Amino acid sequence: MIDIFSNFALQREDILARIAESLQLDATRWQRMESAYKALTTIINEDDGFFKGMEIDIYAQGSVPIGTTVKPLQGDEFDLDIVLHIKKGYSHFTPMQIYNALVQKLESDGRYRHMVQKKNRCVRLKYAGDFHMDILPGCMVVITDDKNIMVPDRELRGWTISNPKGYAEWFLNIANLSKAPELESYYRRLFELKAEVQELPEDDFFLKKPLQRGAQLIKRYRDIYFEKMPQYATSSIILTTIAGHFYKGENSIFETIDAILLRIQQESLQQRLSRLKITNPINPEEDFSEKWDEEPKLYQHFLAFTKDLYEKWQLLKKDFSQSATTYETLFGDSVYKGAIRQQVEKLGKKSFNPLINAGSLIIGGDLRTDRKGNINENIGEKNKRHRDFGDHNA
């Protein structure tokens, strides 16, 4: 069996995955959002007005279906994007008819009356201090197509085409270009030795593809980088789309981010007289980056952000004693130390390095102290679990 602590690239990969896993939405927030989602579904299905008798499909779009959710920094809200997909041709309605019907339904309900905010293409329900739900109403383009929908645009007072399901399929298909992810291969070997290995991670931890994890980590540093100037932050749809466009099937999280960032630098240099154009892969006529023309500073900050991340990413090629502060800068001090501690606790028991092995036993609380004060694994009072492990040189 491979000792992960003697394989720098694999250990780094495991730490990056643990960091990404720790950045995912916590169970409490998931439960709140799921409850809000179910409540919305019930209200629409039980409507005795505009929506009565309609066949409606309500589903998530954005980061949830493609597996790239990242919990917000302290004080920020997470956004849950929902599609209200009416299974009827758009020619039966006017754009503002379905938009206003949704607004009126929500405002007539005492639970939502003071939560409704009108956006250009969606209706927002704001759950103060926690998250907001953006509801995008839409109708079928043609009745035989279950993916493309027409959605109202308030500014244009007309229809615009969208395809949330198609985008999710595109991103996941790109993510699956990776046929032998390093971390998945490693943990599958551990599963073959399951009798010898305790506390294996949840399936999602090692089954998520490098592109999904890479998008999560890029978005997290985006949040940190733009924390003091959020008005210039690059949108998640641009980051996930450009990551998908430039991903070539790399089998590790590290290589995925490294390659994507390098290709962004190369492409932006080739387009130095204009700008990168990030189009919707499902509808190439839709330019996700059109705001860069209206506000050139947005594009300048995007380039500065990706260049900064690429330069910092190169420092992760050094051993942990030299790169620890870079991990902390990219993802936060406690996040990095938590990943190191968890790695040692979960995998250190099988390490050939006696210091790592001992560290795992100490962290996990698997050591005992006998009456003479001797520390061992079998005799005496069990020691308490140690939670303050964060040695950069682990």
SVG drawing of the C-alpha trace seen along z (x, -y; Angstrom):
<svg xmlns="http://www.w3.org/2000/svg" viewBox="-58 -50 68 57">
<polyline fill="none" stroke="black" stroke-width="0.4" points="0.0,0.0 1.3,-3.5 2.2,-5.6 0.6,-8.9 3.1,-10.8 6.0,-9.6 4.4,-10.7 4.4,-14.5 2.0,-14.9 -0.5,-12.5 -0.4,-14.0 -0.9,-17.5 -3.8,-16.2 -5.5,-14.7 -5.0,-18.1 -6.5,-20.0 -9.5,-17.6 -10.0,-18.0 -9.8,-21.8 -12.5,-21.7 -14.6,-19.3 -14.5,-21.6 -15.6,-24.5 -18.8,-22.8 -22.1,-23.9 -22.6,-22.6 -25.5,-20.2 -27.5,-22.9 -27.5,-25.2 -28.4,-22.4 -31.3,-21.5 -32.6,-25.1 -32.3,-25.4 -34.0,-22.0 -36.8,-23.1 -37.2,-26.4 -37.2,-24.5 -39.8,-22.1 -42.0,-24.8 -41.9,-26.7 -42.7,-23.5 -45.8,-23.0 -47.0,-26.5 -46.8,-26.4 -48.3,-22.9 -51.3,-23.9 -51.9,-27.2 -55.6,-27.7 -54.8,-30.7 -52.5,-31.2 -50.4,-28.0 -53.4,-25.7 -53.4,-22.6 -50.1,-23.3 -47.4,-20.7 -44.4,-22.3 -40.9,-21.0 -39.0,-22.8 -35.2,-22.1 -31.9,-23.6 -29.5,-25.2 -26.0,-26.6 -23.4,-25.2 -25.7,-22.7 -26.3,-20.3 -22.7,-20.5 -21.2,-19.9 -19.2,-23.1 -20.9,-24.7 -18.8,-26.8 -20.0,-28.1 -19.8,-31.9 -17.3,-33.8 -18.5,-35.0 -21.2,-37.5 -22.0,-36.6 -25.1,-34.8 -25.3,-31.7 -27.5,-31.8 -29.7,-28.9 -30.8,-29.1 -34.1,-27.5 -35.9,-27.0 -39.7,-27.1 -40.1,-25.2 -43.6,-25.4 -44.3,-22.5 -46.2,-24.6 -45.1,-26.5 -44.0,-30.1 -46.3,-31.3 -49.3,-30.8 -48.0,-33.6 -46.4,-37.0 -43.0,-37.3 -44.4,-39.6 -47.4,-37.5 -45.6,-34.6 -43.1,-36.8 -45.8,-38.9 -47.9,-35.7 -44.9,-34.4 -44.4,-37.7 -48.1,-38.0 -48.2,-34.4 -45.3,-35.0 -46.4,-38.4 -49.9,-37.1 -48.4,-34.5 -47.7,-35.8 -44.5,-33.8 -42.9,-35.5 -44.5,-38.9 -41.6,-40.8 -38.9,-38.6 -39.7,-39.2 -37.2,-41.1 -37.7,-41.7 -34.6,-41.0 -34.3,-41.2 -34.9,-37.6 -35.7,-36.0 -37.7,-36.6 -35.5,-36.6 -36.6,-35.3 -34.3,-36.7 -33.8,-34.6 -32.0,-37.4 -28.5,-36.7 -28.4,-33.2 -29.1,-32.7 -31.4,-33.8 -33.3,-31.8 -33.4,-33.1 -36.4,-31.7 -36.2,-31.7 -39.6,-31.2 -39.6,-29.8 -41.7,-28.0 -40.9,-25.4 -39.4,-26.6 -40.9,-23.6 -42.9,-20.9 -40.6,-18.1 -37.5,-19.8 -37.2,-19.3 -34.1,-21.4 -34.3,-24.7 -36.7,-27.3 -37.7,-30.8 -37.4,-33.1 -38.7,-36.7 -36.3,-39.6 -37.8,-42.6 -35.4,-45.1 -36.2,-44.0 -39.8,-43.2 -39.3,-40.1 -38.1,-36.5 -34.6,-35.2 -33.5,-31.6 -31.9,-29.6 -30.8,-26.0 -29.9,-25.2 -30.2,-21.4 -28.0,-21.5 -25.3,-23.6 -25.2,-21.1 -24.8,-18.2 -22.1,-20.0 -20.0,-20.7 -20.4,-17.2 -19.5,-15.6 -16.3,-17.8 -15.5,-16.8 -15.8,-13.2 -13.0,-13.5 -10.8,-12.6 -10.7,-8.8 -8.3,-7.9 -8.2,-10.7 -5.2,-10.2 -7.2,-10.5 -10.0,-8.2 -7.4,-5.6 -5.6,-5.8 -8.8,-5.5 -10.1,-2.6 -6.9,-0.8 -7.6,-1.6 -11.1,-0.1 -9.5,3.1 -7.8,3.2 -10.9,2.2 -10.2,4.7 -7.0,2.8 -8.3,-0.8 -10.6,-2.6 -12.6,-5.8 -12.6,-5.9 -14.1,-9.2 -17.5,-9.6 -17.8,-8.6 -18.2,-12.3 -14.8,-13.1 -12.8,-11.1 -15.3,-10.5 -15.7,-14.2 -13.8,-14.9 -10.7,-17.2 -12.6,-19.8 -15.4,-20.0 -12.9,-20.3 -10.8,-22.8 -13.8,-25.0 -14.6,-25.0 -11.0,-26.1 -10.9,-28.8 -14.2,-30.2 -12.9,-30.2 -9.8,-32.2 -12.0,-34.5 -14.1,-35.3 -10.9,-36.0 -9.2,-38.0 -12.2,-40.3 -13.4,-40.4 -12.6,-44.2 -13.8,-45.0 -16.8,-42.7 -18.1,-44.9 -15.3,-43.6 -15.5,-40.0 -15.7,-37.6 -19.0,-35.7 -19.2,-32.0 -20.8,-31.3 -17.7,-32.8 -15.3,-30.9 -17.0,-27.5 -17.5,-28.0 -13.9,-29.1 -12.7,-26.2 -14.8,-23.8 -13.6,-25.4 -9.9,-25.1 -10.0,-21.7 -8.3,-18.9 -8.9,-15.9 -6.1,-16.3 -6.2,-13.7 -5.4,-15.7 -6.9,-18.8 -3.5,-20.5 -2.8,-19.8 -6.3,-20.9 -6.0,-24.3 -2.4,-24.7 -3.4,-24.0 -6.5,-26.1 -4.8,-29.1 -1.9,-28.7 -4.2,-28.5 -6.1,-31.6 -2.7,-33.5 -1.8,-32.2 -5.2,-32.9 -5.5,-36.4 -2.0,-37.3 -3.2,-36.2 -6.3,-38.3 -4.4,-41.3 -5.9,-43.7 -9.4,-42.7 -10.6,-40.4 -11.5,-36.9 -15.0,-36.0 -16.7,-33.5 -19.7,-32.2 -22.5,-29.8 -21.4,-26.4 -25.0,-25.5 -25.9,-28.7 -22.7,-30.3 -24.6,-33.4 -24.9,-34.2 -21.8,-36.0 -21.5,-35.5 -18.8,-38.1 -20.6,-40.9 -20.4,-43.1 -16.6,-43.3 -17.4,-45.6 -19.7,-47.8 -17.2,-47.9 -13.6,-47.2 -12.4,-47.2 -14.2,-43.9 -12.0,-42.3 -8.9,-43.9 -9.6,-42.6 -10.3,-39.1 -6.9,-39.1 -5.2,-40.3 -7.0,-37.7 -6.1,-34.8 -2.5,-35.9 -2.2,-36.2 -3.7,-32.8 -1.4,-31.2 1.7,-32.8 0.6,-31.5 -0.2,-28.1 3.4,-27.7 4.5,-28.0 2.5,-24.8 5.1,-22.9 7.4,-23.3 7.2,-21.1 4.7,-21.9 7.3,-23.5 7.8,-26.2 4.3,-26.4 2.1,-26.3 1.7,-30.1 0.5,-30.0 -2.2,-27.5 -3.3,-29.8 -3.4,-32.8 -5.4,-31.0 -7.9,-29.3 -7.5,-30.5 -5.3,-29.5 -7.9,-27.4 -9.0,-25.6 -5.4,-24.5 -4.5,-23.4 -7.8,-21.6 -7.0,-19.6 -3.5,-18.7 -4.9,-17.6 -7.6,-15.5 -5.2,-13.9 -2.8,-12.9 -5.7,-11.6 -7.3,-9.6 -4.3,-8.3 -1.3,-8.6 -2.0,-5.3 -0.8,-3.5 2.2,-5.6 5.7,-4.1 6.9,-7.4 6.9,-6.9 6.3,-10.6 3.3,-10.7 2.0,-7.5 2.3,-8.9 0.7,-12.1 -2.3,-10.2 -2.7,-8.3 -2.5,-11.5 -5.0,-13.4 -7.4,-10.5 -7.2,-10.0 -6.1,-6.4 -3.3,-6.5 -3.6,-5.7 -1.7,-6.6 -0.9,-3.9 -0.5,-4.5 3.2,-5.2 2.5,-7.9 3.7,-5.8 1.9,-6.5 0.9,-3.4 -2.0,-2.1 -3.4,0.6 -3.2,0.1 -4.5,-2.8 -6.9,-5.7 -7.7,-6.8 -6.3,-10.2 -8.6,-12.9 -8.6,-13.7 -6.1,-16.4 -7.7,-19.1 -4.9,-21.7 -2.8,-20.0 -1.6,-22.2 2.1,-21.7 3.1,-22.9 5.8,-20.3 3.5,-17.4"/>
</svg>
